[in-house]
Amino acid sequence: MLYRLRGRDPIAEYYVWLTQFGRVADGRILDFQQDESGLTIFYRYNVSNVDYETSQKLSGEQLSRKNVYVPGAQVIVRFDPKQPGVSIVP
């Protein structure tokens, strides 16, 4: 709450950092779900022989390219090298 009063959102700042400087891995879209809150993709990627599965709600810019995020499609994943389970599809 204090961060928002000061005009900062540390989570948003972290994801901006991750998009720019996170390590790159190949990922694959597993599925998607669309509801009133938007489109969520489910994807899998591998780091050091460990498989990770996670989901992400697509941004407005990504929604304009939603045909890229179909099941089976290969995507680039950016992940935090200190916490490889934290990732984003830019």
Number of C-alpha atoms within 10 A of each C-alpha: 8 8 9 9 8 8 9 12 13 11 9 10 11 12 19 14 12 21 19 11 13 20 15 17 15 13 21 20 21 18 16 16 11 10 7 5 7 12 18 17 20 17 25 18 24 16 15 6 7 9 12 15 15 15 18 14 18 18 13 11 9 15 14 10 10 14 10 13 24 14 15 12 14 17 18 14 22 24 23 19 15 8 8 18 17 15 25 21 21 16
